[in-house]
Amino acid sequence: MSTPAIPMVEIRRGPLAESLHSGHAVICDATGAIVEAWGDPGAVVLPRSSVKMIQALPLIASGAARAHGLGGTQLALACASHEGAPLHVDAVNAWLADLGLGEDDLRCGPQPSRDKALKMAMIRAYEPPCQVHNNCSGKHTGFLTLARHLGAGPEYIDPDHPVQQAVREVTEEVTGAPTQGFGIDGCSAPNFATTMQGTARAMAFFAAAGGQGGALVEAATQLTGAMIAHPEYVAGEGRACTLLMRAAREPLALKTGAEGFFTAILPDRGLGVALKIADGATRASECAIAAILVRLGVLDPAHPDVQRFLNPPLRNRRGIVCGEIRPTPALLGN
Amino acid sequence: MSTPAIPMVEIRRGPLAESLHSGHAVICDATGAIVEAWGDPGAVVLPRSSVKMIQALPLIASGAARAHGLGGTQLALACASHEGAPLHVDAVNAWLADLGLGEDDLRCGPQPSRDKALKMAMIRAYEPPCQVHNNCSGKHTGFLTLARHLGAGPEYIDPDHPVQQAVREVTEEVTGAPTQGFGIDGCSAPNFATTMQGTARAMAFFAAAGGQGGALVEAATQLTGAMIAHPEYVAGEGRACTLLMRAAREPLALKTGAEGFFTAILPDRGLGVALKIADGATRASECAIAAILVRLGVLDPAHPDVQRFLNPPLRNRRGIVCGEIRPTPALLGN
């Protein structure tokens, strides 16, 4: 990376800045022009789950979603890193059943639910987590729907499978550049490498899509609309994506990704945002994306659900406040 | 921090360096002279649980440990961030009972056990975690023992309490400099700020203590010996401190701390090590301390328990290896 990551988030404890998180961020319009940037827009990154809406484009553009009568909550789930709450698990199970498929057809691997009540109930029932609880099970059920529509085989996560080739093609189209290899994600699907600027440009493509203009534009419009209409399906109660989308002063589609990634789609402005915390910390990416959206005026810094990510207190095991997480002045633009 | 943190640990996924952790590290002798350093030796830090052996010095130097007949496992527990396994819980409960005290007298707050079998059993029994399960309960029982010996009050975690004043005094003595304020730790005790160099010097004081020479030297010798003799009490099965102490080619006392800290005491060389990952990540501090100890020849890089921290594979939810954690060449000195 030619330009170093810049300090974005401080961990304060008592009088000290105990830890520091640096990162890269880019705001683009749909032409790929940079509106604002921190760090290196050319940094090659794996945007992980922050680009699930790109991975869902072929599901709609191919006609698979229409042929299977998918609704808004299913499209939101296809873009989701859900917490495996009953809401999500029930919807994915119903979707799989509609396809005549079951949990065994997923290839995302099992993950314990992050819904505390469900997680505790499953432990008490000696019930192991299954693949439907995986935060990516909606994306994978979307992949299965597309594979069915294409008449392709069951190993839909193979990089050479028609589903993943379709994902690669749309990724290159909306980022405006060839992908730069891929990594295998936590859910076993390939995650295509691109630049920070390419990721932001892709988000701006979604932001500017606005309904008409071909299959991809229509698909992007539907996915953005589904995320904004169903924030509880995109993540879950108490999660950053869900709460910050709800708290926003204007339409906002927001998506976290592993290793400190975030993307944001701002339809009213035709802008896209990409953020990567260089060390991969989610506590920092949540703070930094909130700060960037506050700076843009999309979020109100006084809103309690914004505060809880923008500037949360650090409480210890007795509940005593012993520090805070806060964005750096450089990020806020103060 | 005048000198920036230097890249120490890479997170690789597929063909990419997905994330990067930077940090500071210092190796000192007991005079405080720097043998080797990465980043800024003058950086002011909170060494967190990595200095529990300093916090335990007054327990011995005051005569409290001898008066209460404490044994090696209790001294190891006083320096421990244990995982709350039955081994640790039983020992702390017995120690509290010896004092005529109970769990309510602790001030560390409750923390779920990190021993998986015990954690699951407690969830299934609807048994909430208590303060004895807190990783710091041994340190706190040491504080209670000292408070009893000093005839001081029950709020032993107050920064003005004689126990914490004693900790501050010995911290200044072994680091060779005034403390620079304090933060309140996760367990509610004050954690005194010092420099990277001061922390490494303190560890070298322990390393060089060697038995004779006054109350603090004797206390340091006993604590180092207890940690090395009882590595399973310092952390727990599967934990970095326990496994790396056991794997070492020579006597090694090793101690992790929150927010990416590690200290190491090398008695055969009279050297002390302090490490801080700037962003606070434990996955990086475990890799980086292993790398430094490999570089010194203390650890064999081919040992399986060294490999698991030095260069672990990243497996996804289906168990597929999709990347690795590895130290940078700059840290290994290649």
Interface residues (C-beta under 8 A of the other chain):
Chain A: I11 R13 G14 P15 L16 E18 S19 L20 H21 S22 V44 V45 L46 R107 C108 G109 P110 Q111 M120 I123 R124 N134 G181 F182 G183 I184 D185 G186 C187 S188 N191 A193 E259 G260 A278 D279 G280 A281 A284 N316 R317 R318 G319 I320 C322 G323
Chain B: I11 R13 G14 P15 L16 E18 S19 L20 H21 S22 V44 V45 L46 R107 C108 G109 P110 Q111 M120 I123 R124 N134 G181 F182 G183 I184 D185 G186 C187 S188 N191 A193 E259 G260 A278 D279 G280 A281 A284 N316 R317 R318 G319 I320 C322 G323
